[in-house]
Amino acid sequence: MSKDLNSPFRTKTVEQSIRDTEEPEHALRKSLSAWDLTVFGVGVIIGTGIFVLTGIAARNNAGPATALSFVAAGIVCALAALCYAEFASTVPVAGSAYTFSYASIGELPAWIIGWDLVLEFALGTAVVAVGWSGYVRHLMSTNLGWDMPAALSGPDAGGSFDLFAFLLVLVLTAILVIGTKLSARITAVVVAIKVTVVLLVIIAGLFFIKGDNYSPFIPPAQPQEAGGGLHAPLVQLMFGYAPTNFGVMGIFTAASLIFFAFIGFDVVATAAEETKNPQRDMPRGILGSLLVCTVLYVAVTLVVTGMQKYTEMSPSAPLAEAFKSVNQPFFSGAISLGAAVGLITVCMILLLGQTRVFFAMSRDGLLPRVFSVTHPKYRTPYRATLLLGGIIAVVAGFTSLEKLAELVNIGTLFAFVVVALGVIVLRRTRPDLHRAFRTPWVPVVPILSIAASLWLMLNLPAETWIRFGIWMVVGFIVYFLYGRSHSRLGKLGQDAKF
């Protein structure tokens, strides 16, 4: 711990963080293996990104070279994943980037990143639940001829309440209360269906590829239409740089868009405390899930852009429409069903990640301690899960989150920056720590991770930065009004029992 326990930058030792996990009333059950973690990672990463963003990026930004955009985005995530793997194996405690920051940079930065993650995972869960609801309503209307009453179809469909999104979050909340191992089993089944659909696209699509559709592989560069005011990327407002579509730079423009498709691998780190052998299994789960998904993304993109000319691709359902274009309606329907089923695991794991961050902050006293009590039978943070699940269910039911969804992206990238910085700091302040996994080439890899994440953040609209800034200001206010005075680490500085 830092010497000055009254400072907002006081740090909590790795040893104390681990001791806290041994308190019976606040302990989580260790039940997850490397396989479970990899399944969690694949389950949350493969979602709307592969089923939707492929078409948008290919049609508007990079053409067939979108496959290279997925490689570029995957490299950015891989740099961050190497940093996450070191921390998760060294500090196997719930909370992910929040806990890592507390051990390296200090309490206030940890609070800010925790506050950021709570927003990121909450909005992500709600957005995915609304998206899932839309898929289900479409499938029911198309295949069963039954239309959901408009009033219960949600704001995005002209209604007032999204019943399906609301019920999905409530059901997943109940599953997470019962146990993380049960969640892993359900996730494994759904991921198997989802990966089967993705492999179906790759294998079946190979028979319908036309070489002419790859020409040109990197279409000639075109200037983007000028975005006005706060809708313009921050990098354009700051430096006058205008991103281009297509060409070599279009590959990176597309990468900043399809980065959405990789969001979620960091959620694996939130389950470190519930892993049987975190020192060995956390790096395997984090890096393994990211590798699997990157390979699948690149393969799917190459197949789909080979089946259909990029200029003709559907921006809303590119995979399904590609098979329709070659008169294969069966595969089109299977893909839509796989997308609907697959979004369930995305929603579940994002909710799991949020509850674990909230639980860790509560256990440290930065949020009310009542939410860090685990269930006497299931050993899950049931109070935090019920509270957050209820709130998110209501948000998903009543709110249109199209604009707020961009905050999920900037929040994730901000977490990447903090974790990479934390690796550098902890290497200097605690070189004696045993690290089961060591990020290679420190500080080069963390610095590259910070630079790459900041570049993608700068490509987000200025209005997204403003919303993010407002949320951060609220976080500072909450910390200084409540968190700082209730912090267990701060009370230790006042000779209170830790």
Sequence and secondary structure as in RCSB ss.txt:
>XXXX:A:sequence
MSKDLNSPFRTKTVEQSIRDTEEPEHALRKSLSAWDLTVFGVGVIIGTGIFVLTGIAARNNAGPATALSFVAAGI
VCALAALCYAEFASTVPVAGSAYTFSYASIGELPAWIIGWDLVLEFALGTAVVAVGWSGYVRHLMSTNLGWDMPA
ALSGPDAGGSFDLFAFLLVLVLTAILVIGTKLSARITAVVVAIKVTVVLLVIIAGLFFIKGDNYSPFIPPAQPQE
AGGGLHAPLVQLMFGYAPTNFGVMGIFTAASLIFFAFIGFDVVATAAEETKNPQRDMPRGILGSLLVCTVLYVAV
TLVVTGMQKYTEMSPSAPLAEAFKSVNQPFFSGAISLGAAVGLITVCMILLLGQTRVFFAMSRDGLLPRVFSVTH
PKYRTPYRATLLLGGIIAVVAGFTSLEKLAELVNIGTLFAFVVVALGVIVLRRTRPDLHRAFRTPWVPVVPILSI
AASLWLMLNLPAETWIRFGIWMVVGFIVYFLYGRSHSRLGKLGQDAKF
>XXXX:A:secstr
  S TTSTT    HHHHHHHTT GGG     B HHHHHHHHHHHHSSHIIIIIHHHHIIIIIGGGHHHHHHHHHH
HHHHHHHHHHHHHHHS  TTTHHHHHHHHT HHHHHHHHHHHHHHHHHHHHHHHHHHHHHHHHHIIIII     G
GGB GGGT S BHHHHHHHHHHHHHHHH HHHHHHHHHHHHHHHHHHHHHHHHHHGGG  GGGGSSSS   EE  
   GGGSBHHHHHH    EESHHHHHHHHHHHHGGGGTTGGGGGGGGGGBSSHHHHHHHHHHHHHHHHHHHHHHH
HHHHHHHS GGG  SS HHHHHHHHTT HHHHHHHHHHHHHHHHHHHHHHHHHHHHHHHHHHHTTSS GGGG   
TTT S HHHHHHHHHHHHHHHHH   TTTTHHHHHHHHHHHHHHHHHHHHHHHH TTS  SS  TTTTHHHHHHH
HHHHHHHHTSBHHHHHHHHHHHHHHHHHIIIIIHHH HHHHHHTT   
